[in-house]
Amino acid sequence: MHPALDHPALPAPGVDWVAGHMPLLHDAFAEVGHLFDGLRIAICLHIEPKTAVMCRLLVRYGATVALTGSPGSTRPDTVTALVAEGVNVHADVDDEGPQIDRVLAIEPHLLLDNGGDLTTALLRRGHGDHFLGGTEETTTGGHVLRARQTPPDFPVVVINDGELKLMVENRYGVGQSVVQGFMNATNLMLPGSRATVVGYGPCGRGVAQTLRQLSARVTVVEIDPYRALEAVMEGFEVSPLAAALPATSLLFLATGARDVLGEAEVALLPDGVVVAGVSHFPHELDQALLGPVESSAAYHRVHRRPDGRRVAVLAGARMINLAAALGNPIEAMDLGLTLQVRSLAAVAAGGLAPGVQPVPSDIDRAVATAFVAARTGVRA
């Protein structure tokens, strides 16, 4: 079984409870849900209750939905609930990757992707004139699509390219949920701990800020000079990776890049360090470099280095907020999924240019206004 799931899943609130705390999403469907009637939509997302609310609404507004999940985050109870709602779910807790071919078999009109897998596969196999375009949840997926020699000949709206998603869901939502997942998985004390956050993008920034609010001593590692400067100006210790590693006890990997920790960096890890993944893929650390697994339990595996040092890796370095917690808070996901639905509706309506692009500014600003009203009870 996947290391993120060799412990029973945490109890999650039911889909109806979650739905009751997602007013922005319901308002979006009331306005644009008719655009999905009769369309086939292929989706790759983490299969948990917030995703279920969106998929349930798509079906209720007349769409045919085929859903697959990202590895290590599928909740069996959510799968059961979605199947009962008429969603075609192609996922299992043991999946090492999304079931792309089965989802694309519906010949979709629209894609809602998470990491670029669906869109890349569709571009490789080709699509008919019925296909309209899609959305991409992650910065990682946006990079994958922009790196192609030939850009997509249909619109792809990257939700993480929007200012609003980066601010609310990535910084505040991920910051809270990653630290919550870490605490669930380890039961360790944060106040006074030496924590290092590698990567100071919106997710890393949120994790660093949340750790500091809980009285951890936080060092930031960032190679981009502007982001490093931002961390300095916000009061963090900023250090090169090689200098930070020997003194850290809690290591959070938030760059989204491959091979951030190679042999030289692994050699610097101190005895007892705990490593947690923040990024979409667990590629920042090659765990084969850590040595044999000495013990494993619940969410962690302890590796023994040749010199006797121990390195604990949580949930296979996959996203700890989904492995050992319930993902981002409901309100943050309400905002993020509303951006998804409104952007997907804009694709369905036509008028967007082909190619990879951010959330249309009018959608981003309108959802920001609605979120302020939802949080404060004051409408502009």
N, C-alpha and C positions, 0 to 999 in steps of 0.2 A: 504494500500500500504506500501511497505517496507520503513522505515524511511529514508533510503538513497536516496529514489526516490520520496519523496512527494514534490519535487521542480522540475520544468521542467529541463531536462538535458541541460547542457551547450552545445552550438553549438560546434561541432567537425569538424576538417578538413575532407574532403572526403577521401575515400579509395584511389583514384588515387593520391591525394596530398601526402598522407602518403607513398604510394608505391614509389613515386619519391624520397624519402629520406631514402630508405632502400637498399642501394647497396649491402651490405653483404649478405642479404637474397636472392636477385636475383642471385648473383654469386654462392651461395650454390646450388640453384636449377639447374642452368646451369651445374654444375658438378655432382650432385648426384640425381637430380630429377627423372631420369629414374628408380631409384630403387623403386619408389612408384607406378609405373604404374601397374594397376590391383589389388592393395591392398586396403583393407577396413581399415579405420583409425578412431577410436573413440577418441574424444577430449573433455576435460573439461578445459576451460580457460575463462577468462574475455572476453566478447563479445564486442569488441570495434575495431576501425579501424585498429590498428596494427595487431591484431589477424586475422582480415579479410584478410589482404594482404597474410599472410601465408596460410590460408585455401583456398583462391582463387588460389594460385599457386599450392597447392596440387591437386586440382581438375583439373587444366589445365595440370598437368603432369600425369593425368590418374588415380588418386586415387578416391575412394568413401569415402566421409567424413561425419561423423555424429558428431555434435557439441552441447554441452550443456554448460551453463555458471555458474559461481560462483554467489552466491546471492548478489543482490544489485549493480551489475555492468553491467548488460545487457543494451545495447543501441538499442532501437527499429530501428533506422535508419540503424544501422549496420546489424541487423537481416534481414531487407528488402534487403539490398545489397547482403548479402551472399546467400539468397534464390534464388535471380536472377542469381547467379553464379553456382547454382546447389549443394550447400551445404545443407545437411539435418540438419536443426537447430531445436533443442528441448529446447526452453528457452522462458521465459516470465519475464517481469520486476517484477512480483509479486512472482516469485519463492522463496521459503524459502530454497531451496537446489537444486543441479543439478539433472537433470532428467536422472539418471543413467541407469535405465532399458531400456528406449527408445533408448539411445545411444548404449548400448551394444547389442541391438537386431540385429544389422547388422553383428554380429559374426566377430568382427574385427581381422585383422592380427596384428595390432599395436595399442598401446594406447599412448596418450599424455595427461598426468594427471596433476592436479593442486590441491594438498591437499590430495592425496591418495584415494579419493573416488572411482574412476573408478577401480583402481588396486585392492583395497580391495574387491570390489563387484565381480570382475572377479575371484579372488582367492576363494571366498566363493562359487560361482556357478560352478567353474571349466571351463576348456577351452579345445578345441580340438587341434590336432596336427598341425593344420594350424597356431596357434598363435605363434608369434615370440618374443614378448616382448614390451617394451615401455620406455617412459621417464617420469620423475616427475619434475615439475617446482620448487617446494618449499622445504625448509628445514623442514617445518611442515610435508609434505607428506613423506619425507625421514625418519623422526623419526617414523611415523606411521608404515611404512613398516618394518623398522629395529626392531620394538618392537614385531613383530609377532613371535610366537614360532617356526613356520616353515617358513623359508625364501622362497621367490618366486622361482619357478623352471624355471624361464626365466629371461633374463637380464632386469633390470630397471636402467636407467641412471638418476641420480639425478642432474639436471642442477645446483642447488644451491650448490652442493658439489664442483663445479669447482671454482678455484681461480678467474677466469676472471669474471664470473657472479657476484660473491660476490662484487668484486671491482667496476665494472662499473655500472651495473644496480642497485644493491642493495644500494651501498653507494651513488653514485652520482645521479642515476636516481630517486631512492626513496626519497633521501634527498630533491631534488628539488621539486618533485611532491607532497610530503606530505605537505611541507610548502606552496606550491602554493594552494593546496586544503584547507588548514587551512585558508589562507587569503581570498580565495573566499567565504568560508562559514561564516566567521565572520566579515570581514572588520575591524578587530582590528589592532592596531599598534604593531609591533614587537620590534622596538628599545626601549631598557630600560625595556622591560617586563621580568618578572621572569618565565622562562620556565624550566620544569623538563622533562628529557627524561629517561624513565624507560627501561633499556636494551641497552647495548652498543655493540650489534652485528653489522654486516655491515649496516643494515637498520637504527638502532638507531644511529649509528655513523654518518651516512649521514645526518640524521635529526638534530642532535646536531650541526654538523659543519655548516649546512645551516642556522640554527637559529642564531648561533654566527656571521656568516658573515653578517647577517641583524641586528646585534647589540642587540640581545636579551641577557639577562644574563642567562646563561645555567648551570644547575646542572644535573649531570648524576648519575643515580642509577644503580648499577651493582653488582651482587653477585659473579660473577666469578672473582677471584683475578687477573688473567692476563688481562682480559678486563678492570677491574677497574684501574689497573696500567696503561694500555694504555691510558685511558681517563685522568688520572692525568698527564702523560707525554705529552699529547697533550693540556694541559692547562685548562682542565675543572675542576670545582668544583665537587668533588665526595662525595656523602653522602649516609647514609642509608635511606631507603624509609621513615621510620617514621620521620626522621629529616627533610627530604626535603619537604614533603607534605604540612605542615602548611604554608610554605613561597611561595608556587608556585601559579601562576595565570594561566599558560598554562601547561597542563599535556599531554604528548605524551606517549602512551603505545606501546612498541616495543619489548616485550620479546617473544611473541608467546606462552607463558605458560598460564595455567588456574589459575584463582582465585588469581591473584597477589594482587588485592585489595579486602580484606575481610572486615568484620565489623569494625575491629580495625583501618584499614587504611582509610575506608570511614569516620570514625569519625574524622579523622585529616584533611579532605579536607576543605579548607577555603571558605568563602562566595565568590561566583562569579567565582570560578575556572571553566575553560573550558577544557574538556577532549576530546582528539582525538585518534582514533585508527590507528595504523600503521601495525599491524600484520594481517595474513591471516584470522584468526577467531576472533570474538569479545568476547573472553572468559576471558580476563584478569580482567574484572570488571563485577560483578553481579549487573546489574542496578536495580534489585528489592530492593537492600539495600539502594538506594538513596532516597526513598520516592516517593510520588505521583508526577505526571507530572503537573507542574503549568502552563506551556505554551509551545507551539511548533510552529515553523515557519521555513520554508525553510529547512535548514540542521540540525537544532538543537532542542533539547528538554531540557527544564529547569525543574529540579527536586527541590522540596522544602523539606529540612530536617526538622525534628520535632522542632529543635531549631530555624528555620527560615533561615538557610543558604541555598543558592542556588548553585546548581551544574548543569552546562550545558554540555550535552553529544552530540557530533557532529555525525550525521549519524548513530546513534545506536552503536557507537564505532567500526563500520566497517571501512575498509581502506579509509581514508579521501581523499587519492589521486585519488581514483576511484569514490567516492561518490560526491565530489565537485570539481574535476578537471578532466583532460583527461588521467589520468594514467601516467606512466613513459614517459619521452620524447621519441620521435620517434627513435633517434639514439641509445639510450640505449636499446630499445626494438628490434631494428634491430640486435644488438649484441646478446641479449638473445634468440630471436627466431631463429637466425642462429645457435646458439649452440643447440637448440632443433632439428632443421631440420637435421643438420649434425650428431647428436647423434642418432636420429631416423633412419637415413639412415644406420648408422653403425649397428644398431640392425637388420634392414632389410637385410643387406648384410651377416649377420651371422658372427660367430667368437668371439663374446663377451660371456664371461662366465655367467652362471645363477647367479642371486642375485643382490642386491642393490649395486650400484657402482657409482663413480664420472664420470664426462665427461672424455673420453680418453684424455690423456695429449697431444697427437699429434693434436687433434681437438682443444683443449683449446689454445694451442700456435699458431696454424695457424690462428684462428679467432682473437687472440690478435694482431698478425702481420697485418692482414687485417684491423682491426679497427684503428690501428695507421696510416696506409696509408690513410684511409678514412678521418680521422680527420686532418691530416697534409698535405695531397697531396704528401707525399714522400713515395715511395715504397723501401723497403730494397733490 
